[in-house]
């Protein structure tokens, strides 16, 4: 009897507990994808603990900025949608708010795995695009750094920015070391080397100057083509009606008469004499003074022209002096601007001649 009493009491106590357990619902399941577990560390492997990070997660469909604080071991979690992401991260000094480290990486939230971001030392560069000391608003400013541990182009939103109304520009995160900052407009260009310092903002001024005017080949090629076509047309017309040459009188043969020398042989005999005369001008004090102001390559070209009778084709100079075509044209244009050499288009070639004042 006592057994049945104890059993009834135990059943009465257990029944409410079982009913309460039956009425409870299970917690919702964790999402199957989208969470990326990350770890932030310095280049020496030490974790970036309890530090604020600014992270940009960029995909084909969205750009999301996260502001978070890492854990004691440098760990963090990003709640991303399924897909592949480019991850750009910045670490700023809490006391100065200046960016001192940056990192880039890639994450695929649809796969299991962790993301490790290695932060490299960084600094900022601010500057002004100028022309004649005055700011140039809207100038295109480009940065180029030889090496870096992170993708500085991606972190800065591109390697090129537009100068503001006061000609000002800013690259917020660049690798420490030397970077080249260049600025340009339609008619101006300039560049300067910037020393990027860790945890500092370096200031530079990019002074732009007028671009060198390019050589307009079309203005010379078109007239030459017209002249060639007209000459060919009249040449064909003259060949249709050949004119017989009049008989030439034979010179009287006498005891003192000498045979006549053909004209082309006279020309060949005179040409070396002219070349020797031009070559002798190299010892003229005026020519020596001019040569002393030229670069080695320009001096070499001028000497060759004097030794060639004062003129030579561009292709001949290139072949004899073994100068690359681009370098030769640049030096010839420089000599033309200095009024030392005159350049005349010669079909697809150029004829270079010593200016008259040099040998008169």
C-alpha positions as CSV (number, residue, x, y, z in Angstrom):
1,X,0.0,0.0,0.0
2,X,2.8,2.3,0.9
3,X,4.5,1.5,-2.5
4,X,1.5,2.6,-4.5
5,X,1.3,5.9,-2.5
6,X,4.9,6.7,-3.2
7,X,4.5,5.9,-6.9
8,X,1.4,8.2,-7.2
9,X,3.3,11.1,-5.5
10,X,6.3,10.6,-7.9
11,X,4.0,10.5,-10.9
12,X,2.2,13.7,-9.9
13,X,5.5,15.5,-9.5
14,X,7.0,14.4,-12.8
15,X,3.9,15.1,-14.9
16,X,4.2,18.9,-15.0
17,X,7.8,18.7,-15.9
18,X,7.2,16.4,-18.8
19,X,4.3,18.6,-20.1
20,X,6.5,21.8,-19.9
21,X,9.3,20.1,-21.8
22,X,6.8,19.0,-24.5
23,X,5.6,22.6,-24.9
24,X,9.1,24.1,-25.4
25,X,10.2,24.7,-29.0
26,X,13.8,24.1,-30.3
27,X,16.0,27.3,-31.0
28,X,16.3,28.3,-34.7
29,X,19.2,26.7,-36.6
30,X,22.3,28.7,-37.3
31,X,22.6,30.0,-40.9
32,X,24.3,27.6,-43.3
33,X,26.6,30.2,-44.9
34,X,27.7,33.9,-44.9
35,X,29.8,34.0,-41.8
36,X,33.6,34.5,-42.2
37,X,35.9,34.0,-39.3
38,X,39.0,36.2,-39.5
39,X,42.3,36.6,-37.8
40,X,44.3,39.9,-37.9
41,X,48.1,39.8,-37.3
42,X,51.2,41.9,-37.9
43,X,54.0,40.8,-40.3
44,X,55.9,39.3,-37.4
45,X,53.0,37.0,-36.6
46,X,51.8,38.7,-33.4
47,X,48.0,39.1,-33.2
48,X,46.3,42.5,-33.4
49,X,44.4,42.3,-30.2
50,X,41.6,44.5,-29.0
51,X,42.1,47.0,-31.8
52,X,39.5,48.8,-34.0
53,X,39.5,47.8,-37.6
54,X,37.8,49.4,-40.6
55,X,37.0,46.7,-43.2
56,X,35.5,47.1,-46.7
57,X,34.0,43.9,-48.1
58,X,33.5,44.3,-51.9
59,X,31.6,41.9,-54.1
60,X,30.1,42.1,-57.6
61,X,26.8,43.2,-56.1
62,X,27.6,45.2,-53.0
63,X,30.2,47.1,-51.0
64,X,29.8,46.9,-47.2
65,X,31.9,48.7,-44.6
66,X,32.4,47.1,-41.2
67,X,33.8,48.8,-38.1
68,X,34.7,46.3,-35.4
69,X,37.1,45.6,-32.6
70,X,39.3,42.4,-32.6
71,X,39.3,40.0,-29.8
72,X,42.2,39.2,-27.4
73,X,43.7,36.9,-30.0
74,X,43.1,39.1,-33.0
75,X,40.0,37.3,-34.1
76,X,36.8,38.7,-35.6
77,X,33.7,37.7,-37.5
78,X,32.2,39.1,-40.7
79,X,28.5,38.4,-41.5
80,X,28.6,38.3,-45.3
81,X,26.1,37.0,-47.8
82,X,27.2,33.9,-49.8
83,X,29.8,34.7,-52.5
84,X,33.3,35.9,-53.1
85,X,34.6,39.1,-51.6
86,X,37.7,41.4,-51.8
87,X,38.6,42.4,-48.3
88,X,40.4,45.7,-47.6
89,X,41.3,46.5,-44.0
90,X,42.8,49.5,-42.3
91,X,44.2,50.0,-38.8
92,X,44.5,53.5,-37.4
93,X,46.3,54.8,-34.4
94,X,43.7,55.4,-31.8
95,X,45.4,58.6,-30.5
96,X,46.1,60.3,-33.8
97,X,43.5,58.6,-36.2
98,X,46.3,58.3,-38.8
99,X,46.4,55.0,-40.7
100,X,49.5,53.0,-39.8
101,X,48.7,49.6,-41.1
102,X,46.8,48.1,-44.1
103,X,45.9,44.7,-45.3
104,X,44.1,43.1,-48.3
105,X,42.8,39.6,-48.9
106,X,40.0,37.6,-50.4
107,X,37.2,35.6,-48.8
108,X,34.6,33.1,-50.1
109,X,31.8,32.9,-47.6
110,X,30.2,29.9,-49.4
111,X,33.0,27.7,-48.3
112,X,34.3,26.7,-44.9
113,X,37.6,28.3,-44.0
114,X,39.1,31.2,-42.1
115,X,40.5,34.5,-43.3
116,X,43.9,35.7,-42.2
117,X,44.8,39.3,-42.8
118,X,48.4,40.3,-42.5
119,X,48.8,44.1,-41.8
120,X,51.8,45.9,-43.3
121,X,53.1,49.3,-42.2
122,X,51.6,52.2,-44.1
123,X,51.4,56.0,-44.2
124,X,49.5,58.7,-46.0
125,X,50.4,61.3,-48.7
126,X,48.7,64.6,-49.1
127,X,49.6,67.2,-51.7
128,X,48.8,69.9,-54.1
129,X,49.0,70.0,-57.9
130,X,50.6,73.3,-59.1
131,X,51.5,75.2,-62.2
132,X,53.7,78.2,-61.8
133,X,53.0,78.1,-58.1
134,X,49.2,78.2,-58.6
135,X,46.9,75.3,-57.8
136,X,45.4,73.3,-60.7
137,X,41.9,72.0,-59.8
138,X,40.8,68.8,-61.6
139,X,44.3,67.6,-62.4
140,X,44.7,63.8,-62.7
141,X,47.1,62.6,-59.9
142,X,48.5,59.1,-60.0
143,X,50.6,57.2,-57.5
144,X,53.1,54.4,-58.3
145,X,54.9,52.5,-55.6
146,X,57.6,49.9,-56.5
147,X,56.5,47.2,-54.0
148,X,54.1,46.6,-51.1
149,X,52.7,43.9,-49.0
150,X,49.1,45.0,-49.6
151,X,47.2,46.2,-52.7
152,X,47.4,49.9,-52.2
153,X,45.5,50.6,-55.5
154,X,42.5,48.7,-54.1
155,X,42.7,50.3,-50.7
156,X,42.8,53.8,-52.1
157,X,39.9,53.1,-54.6
158,X,42.3,53.4,-57.5
159,X,45.8,54.6,-58.4
160,X,44.4,57.9,-59.8
161,X,42.5,60.6,-58.1
162,X,41.3,64.1,-59.2
163,X,42.7,67.1,-57.5
164,X,40.1,69.2,-55.6
165,X,39.2,72.9,-56.1
166,X,42.4,73.9,-54.4
167,X,44.5,71.4,-56.4
168,X,44.6,69.2,-53.3
169,X,44.7,65.4,-53.2
170,X,45.1,62.6,-50.7
171,X,46.2,58.9,-50.8
172,X,45.1,57.6,-47.4
173,X,47.1,54.4,-47.2
174,X,50.4,53.7,-49.1
175,X,53.3,51.3,-48.3
176,X,56.2,52.8,-46.5
177,X,59.1,53.8,-48.7
178,X,59.4,55.8,-51.9
179,X,56.4,56.4,-54.2
180,X,56.2,58.5,-57.4
181,X,53.3,61.0,-57.5
182,X,52.6,62.4,-61.0
183,X,50.0,64.9,-62.0
184,X,48.8,65.9,-65.5
185,X,46.2,67.8,-67.5
186,X,45.7,68.1,-71.2
187,X,48.7,70.4,-71.6
188,X,50.6,70.1,-68.3
189,X,52.6,67.3,-66.6
190,X,54.9,66.8,-63.7
191,X,56.0,64.3,-61.1
192,X,57.7,64.1,-57.7
193,X,59.1,61.4,-55.4
194,X,57.3,61.1,-52.1
195,X,58.8,59.5,-49.0
196,X,56.0,57.6,-47.3
197,X,56.6,57.4,-43.5
198,X,55.1,55.0,-41.1
199,X,52.1,56.4,-39.2
200,X,52.6,59.8,-40.7
201,X,51.0,62.0,-43.4
202,X,53.7,63.2,-45.8
203,X,53.1,66.5,-47.8
204,X,54.3,67.0,-51.4
205,X,53.8,69.6,-54.1
206,X,53.7,68.5,-57.7
207,X,54.8,71.3,-60.0
208,X,53.5,70.8,-63.6
209,X,55.1,72.3,-66.7
210,X,54.0,72.5,-70.4
211,X,54.2,69.3,-72.3
212,X,56.6,69.1,-75.2
213,X,54.7,69.6,-78.5
214,X,54.7,66.5,-80.7
215,X,55.9,66.5,-84.3
216,X,53.1,66.5,-86.8
217,X,54.1,64.0,-89.5
218,X,50.8,64.2,-91.3
219,X,51.4,67.9,-92.4
220,X,54.5,66.7,-94.2
221,X,53.4,63.3,-95.5
222,X,50.3,64.6,-97.3
223,X,52.0,67.2,-99.5
224,X,54.8,64.8,-100.3
225,X,52.3,62.2,-101.4
226,X,50.5,64.8,-103.7
227,X,53.9,65.8,-105.2
228,X,54.8,62.2,-105.8
229,X,51.5,61.5,-107.6
230,X,51.7,64.6,-109.8
231,X,55.4,63.8,-110.7
232,X,54.5,60.2,-111.6
233,X,51.6,61.4,-113.8
234,X,53.7,63.9,-115.8
235,X,56.5,61.3,-116.0
236,X,54.2,58.8,-117.7
237,X,52.9,61.5,-120.0
238,X,56.4,62.5,-121.1
239,X,57.3,58.9,-121.8
240,X,54.5,58.6,-124.4
241,X,56.2,61.2,-126.6
242,X,59.9,60.8,-126.4
243,X,62.0,63.5,-128.0
244,X,65.1,62.5,-129.9
245,X,68.1,64.4,-128.7
246,X,69.9,66.6,-131.2
247,X,73.3,65.3,-132.4
248,X,76.1,66.8,-130.5
249,X,79.1,68.3,-132.4
250,X,82.3,66.3,-132.0
251,X,85.1,68.3,-130.6
252,X,88.0,69.0,-132.9
253,X,90.9,66.7,-132.2
254,X,94.2,68.6,-132.0
255,X,97.5,67.9,-130.6
256,X,96.8,69.8,-127.3
257,X,93.1,68.7,-126.9
258,X,92.3,66.5,-123.9
259,X,89.4,64.0,-123.7
260,X,86.3,65.4,-122.0
261,X,85.5,64.0,-118.6
262,X,81.8,62.8,-118.1
263,X,79.7,65.0,-115.8
264,X,78.9,62.2,-113.4
265,X,82.6,61.6,-112.9
266,X,83.2,65.3,-112.2
267,X,80.4,65.2,-109.6
268,X,82.0,62.2,-107.9
269,X,85.4,63.9,-107.9
270,X,83.9,67.0,-106.4
271,X,81.9,65.2,-103.6
272,X,85.0,64.0,-101.6
273,X,86.4,67.5,-101.8
274,X,83.2,69.0,-100.4
275,X,83.2,66.4,-97.6
276,X,86.8,67.2,-96.8
277,X,85.9,70.9,-96.7
278,X,83.0,70.3,-94.3
279,X,85.1,68.0,-92.1
280,X,87.8,70.6,-91.7
281,X,85.1,72.9,-90.2
282,X,85.3,70.7,-87.0
283,X,88.5,72.5,-86.1
284,X,86.8,75.9,-86.4
285,X,86.6,77.7,-83.0
286,X,82.9,78.6,-83.5
287,X,82.0,74.9,-84.3
288,X,84.1,73.7,-81.3
289,X,82.3,76.2,-79.0
290,X,78.9,74.9,-80.2
291,X,79.9,71.2,-79.8
292,X,81.0,71.9,-76.2
293,X,77.4,72.8,-75.3
294,X,75.9,69.6,-76.7
295,X,75.3,66.2,-75.1
296,X,77.5,63.3,-76.1
297,X,74.9,61.8,-78.5
298,X,74.1,65.2,-80.1
299,X,77.8,65.9,-80.5
300,X,78.3,62.5,-82.2
301,X,75.5,63.2,-84.7
302,X,76.8,66.7,-85.6
303,X,80.4,65.4,-86.1
304,X,79.0,62.7,-88.4
305,X,77.0,65.3,-90.5
306,X,80.2,67.4,-90.9
307,X,82.1,64.3,-92.0
308,X,79.3,63.5,-94.5
309,X,79.5,66.8,-96.3
310,X,77.0,68.5,-94.0
311,X,74.0,66.3,-94.7
312,X,72.8,62.8,-94.3
313,X,69.5,60.8,-94.2
314,X,68.1,59.7,-90.9
315,X,68.4,56.0,-91.9
316,X,72.1,56.5,-92.8
317,X,72.9,58.1,-89.5
318,X,71.0,55.3,-87.7
319,X,72.9,52.6,-89.6
320,X,76.4,54.2,-89.2
321,X,76.2,55.3,-85.6
322,X,74.0,52.4,-84.4
323,X,71.6,54.7,-82.6
324,X,68.0,53.4,-82.0
325,X,65.4,55.2,-84.1
326,X,63.5,56.7,-81.2
327,X,66.6,58.1,-79.6
328,X,68.0,59.4,-82.9
329,X,64.7,61.3,-83.7
330,X,64.7,62.8,-80.2
331,X,68.2,64.1,-80.6
332,X,67.6,65.4,-84.1
333,X,64.5,67.3,-82.9
334,X,66.7,68.7,-80.1
335,X,69.3,69.9,-82.5
336,X,66.6,71.4,-84.8
337,X,65.2,73.4,-81.9
338,X,68.7,74.7,-81.2
339,X,69.0,75.8,-84.8
340,X,72.0,73.6,-85.4
341,X,70.4,71.0,-87.8
342,X,67.7,71.5,-90.3
343,X,65.3,68.6,-90.9
344,X,63.5,68.1,-94.2
345,X,61.0,65.3,-94.9
346,X,62.4,62.9,-97.5
347,X,59.6,60.4,-98.3
348,X,59.3,58.2,-95.2
349,X,62.8,59.4,-94.2
350,X,64.3,62.6,-93.0
351,X,67.2,64.6,-94.4
352,X,69.4,66.2,-91.7
353,X,71.5,69.2,-92.8
354,X,73.9,71.4,-90.8
355,X,72.5,74.9,-90.6
356,X,74.3,77.5,-92.9
357,X,75.5,79.7,-90.0
358,X,77.6,76.8,-88.7
359,X,79.9,76.5,-91.8
360,X,79.7,80.0,-93.3
